[in-house]
């Protein structure tokens, strides 16, 4: 990608994280490698498709770019990647729908919820 709202060179600031908390930084890198690099019950392609969905939910542009690239390298099709994005979109929409019960409860408590005619 050529442009982001977030600067591409923002990654260079990770050096500060490593400099100030070297052990924690290395632990994070090790954890990430353990999840994505090691053979496990889930194939790499599936992990990357999950990561794409989650990255679209957390809206991290760096994660989106990195995991789309990794998914393609792991053999994911454009269709599979796009479907993972739509799964994430459906879950986000579902979250708004589920949380609407809070608003409806408040309206009901306040004597609202107009009667349908």
C-alpha positions in Angstrom: 0.0 0.0 0.0 1.2 3.5 -0.7 -0.8 5.5 1.9 -2.2 5.1 5.4 -3.8 7.4 7.9 -1.0 6.0 10.1 2.5 6.7 8.8 4.3 3.7 7.4 7.5 4.7 9.2 5.6 4.5 12.5 7.0 1.0 12.8 10.5 2.4 13.4 9.2 3.5 16.8 9.1 -0.1 17.9 12.8 0.4 18.6 11.8 2.5 21.6 9.6 -0.3 23.0 12.5 -2.7 22.6 15.0 -0.2 24.1 13.0 0.6 27.2 11.6 -2.9 27.8 13.8 -5.4 26.0 12.6 -8.5 27.9 8.9 -7.7 27.4 9.5 -6.8 23.7 11.3 -10.1 23.1 8.5 -12.0 25.0 6.0 -10.4 22.7 8.0 -11.3 19.6 8.4 -14.9 20.9 4.7 -15.2 21.6 3.7 -13.9 18.2 6.2 -16.3 16.6 4.9 -19.2 18.7 1.4 -18.5 17.4 2.0 -17.9 13.7 5.3 -19.7 12.9 5.0 -23.0 14.7 3.2 -26.0 13.4 0.0 -26.6 15.4 -3.6 -27.8 15.1 -4.6 -24.9 12.8 -2.9 -24.6 9.5 -1.0 -21.3 8.8 -3.5 -20.2 6.2 -6.4 -20.5 8.6 -4.6 -18.6 11.3 -3.9 -15.8 8.9 -7.5 -15.7 7.8 -8.6 -15.4 11.4 -6.0 -12.7 11.9 -7.4 -10.8 8.9 -10.9 -10.9 10.4 -9.6 -9.8 13.8 -7.4 -7.1 12.3 -10.4 -5.6 10.5 -12.3 -5.7 13.9 -9.4 -3.9 15.7 -8.8 -1.7 12.7 -5.1 -1.9 12.8 -3.8 -1.0 9.3 -0.4 -2.6 10.0 -2.0 -5.9 11.0 -4.3 -5.8 8.0 -1.4 -5.4 5.6 0.9 -7.9 7.3 -1.7 -10.6 7.6 -3.1 -10.2 4.1 0.4 -10.6 2.8 1.0 -13.6 5.0 -2.3 -15.2 4.1 -1.5 -14.9 0.4 1.9 -16.5 1.0 0.2 -19.3 2.9 -2.1 -20.0 -0.1 -5.2 -18.1 0.8 -7.3 -17.0 -2.2 -8.6 -13.5 -2.7 -12.1 -14.9 -2.2 -11.1 -16.4 1.2 -9.5 -13.2 2.3 -12.5 -11.2 1.3 -14.8 -13.6 3.1 -12.8 -13.2 6.3 -13.4 -9.5 6.0 -17.1 -9.9 5.6 -17.2 -12.3 8.6 -15.6 -9.6 10.7 -18.0 -7.0 9.3 -21.0 -9.2 10.3 -19.7 -9.7 13.8 -19.2 -6.0 14.3 -22.7 -5.4 13.0 -23.9 -8.1 15.3 -22.2 -6.4 18.3 -24.1 -3.2 17.6 -27.3 -5.1 17.3 -26.6 -7.1 20.5 -25.8 -3.9 22.4 -29.0 -2.3 21.2 -30.7 -4.2 24.1 -29.0 -1.7 26.5 -30.6 1.3 24.7 -34.0 -0.5 24.5 -33.8 -1.3 28.2 -33.2 2.3 29.0 -36.0 3.5 26.8 -38.3 0.9 28.3 -37.3 1.9 31.8 -38.0 5.6 31.0 -41.5 4.7 29.8 -40.5 4.9 26.1 -40.7 2.5 23.3 -43.5 3.9 21.3 -46.4 1.6 20.6 -46.6 0.4 17.0 -49.9 1.3 15.4 
